[in-house]
């Protein structure tokens, strides 16, 4: 996320407005927004990591054994 602080600020503001704009609870809204934004960021990171891993596995599985490579135990000649 390019600007984490801005995303948290916007989410905290929306939570505060949805809750009727109570006074003296800025920290609660900030921390709630921070938790939500960071949790969403972790889910996206996990998803991207799994996609990358799946892509790597698929690439390795799709590679065929090269015909010029035999098994180590075969005798040549």
Order of alpha helices (4+ residues) and beta strands (2+ residues): alpha-alpha
